[in-house]
């Protein structure tokens, strides 16, 4: 088996870091065809400023544009479809990516606003996503470069190269992906549209309770590879995250999308040991952390279990942890005899589509989705009612929760740093 090559550069100048990883992978002249169209897909999913590390660094995006232009392409385009309920153009503006890209000579495109779509069937689909509509421009461009940021993620443990390509779809497909096996759906998308090159922003990656409540960490690295699986696996090793904690490496392997075993990856440039710095992924700790609650997690995926852990901490931040003590939290597929027995149904919280058949049957309150949208389990605890769709008040209520949650995070960070 041919090894996947992953390039690691470390320093404090994004321009030099990007130039170095291009050089390590053979140089821009071998990665960019002259007179081609090159589309760059950053993470610009949420309207958050650059210092939050919610989105890809605008400095990295600009550096990639300038490096790509050395290959004499016809055009460089920065394209994104922001998260459900967000406006892509606003995300470009607030993140700083829009101004940086235009100044560097690229054109911006909001994938959500594209009307010329091609309906592509997904062969051998592993999720409920059987077909996907993609903009013609993405499919016809000679190059698609994936520019993720590495950050912690409540429902997928972390997000980097593999998950970032979820942003090539429009809202209707995005919603469908969250209502099925998300890891499998991500790989189904990769099966019909693949990036030629992945350049990951680990300049200031984010630990903590991402994807929104980020704690940026000075790391100073850019990582690049043609293999998104190898890149993500290498990034995990760089930040001390065991890949056994990440569901979608298995899904990627089943799709033969790349290599994640260390023996199948050749690291060039800096060695992992030179740059390694453990980041904090608090919601992958064991459920013994919350003894006031009873958890039923056999057969559950990492997406839902990490989301539940995130929710437990957010209950503390919002002053709801003690009020909801005694709840029975059910995650993953269950037979009837595996469900809580002799328990007040009002005290039963059902997480994920594995359990949606119990919704509305008086057996508990359900946060549906695969995985559920990030705030829904929290709101099910608080409201004692089902949450499973994008309610009209979704973004406004998330904003209300953000203040006390952010203050609590800062306290936890201070306590962690003082140890």
Number of C-alpha atoms within 10 A of each C-alpha: 5 8 16 22 20 27 24 29 26 22 13 13 14 24 18 16 23 30 18 20 24 25 16 20 19 10 16 19 14 12 17 21 17 15 12 16 21 25 26 29 26 31 35 33 25 23 22 19 18 17 14 19 28 28 32 29 31 22 20 27 30 24 22 23 26 19 19 24 20 13 18 17 17 12 17 26 22 25 26 29 30 28 21 17 13 15 16 26 20 17 24 31 16 18 27 23 28 25 17 21 26 16 12 18 16 24 15 21 19 17 23 21 11 14 10 10 15 13 11 13 13 17 11 10 17 19 19 15 21 15 16 18 16 24 19 14 18 21 15 10 15 16 22 24 21 27 29 27 29 30 31 28 26 31 26 24 26 24 20 29 30 27 21 22 25 23 22 23 22 23 18 12 18 20 17 17 25 19 23 22 22 28 27 23 27 24 28 26 24 20 17 15 16 21 20 17 21 29 31 30 31 30 28 23 28 30 24 24 27 22 25 22 20 21 24 19 19 12 21 18 24 25 29 31 26 22 24 30 26 29 30 28 23 26 26 21 18 22 21 15 20 10 18 10 17 21 17 25 24 15 19 23 14 13 17 12 19 20 24 22 15 14 9 15 21 15 21 17 16 14 14 16 9 9 16 15 15 13 21 19 23 17 24 19 11 11 17 10 12 14 10 14 17 17 20 18 17 12 11 17 23 22 25 26 28 25 27 26 20 25 23 22 21 23 19 14 19 16 12 16 20 11 12 17 14 14 19 23 22 27 23 19 20 16 7 9 7 11 18 19 9 6 13 13 16 15 19 24 24 28 30 28 25 21 20 18 10 15 16 12 10 11 18 24 27 29 29 26 27 23 27 26 22 21 20 24 29 23 18 20 27 15 11 17 15 20 21 18 15 13 9 9 9 14 14 10 13 14 10 10 14 17 12 13 19 17 12 17 19 12 11 13 14 11 10 10 8 7 5
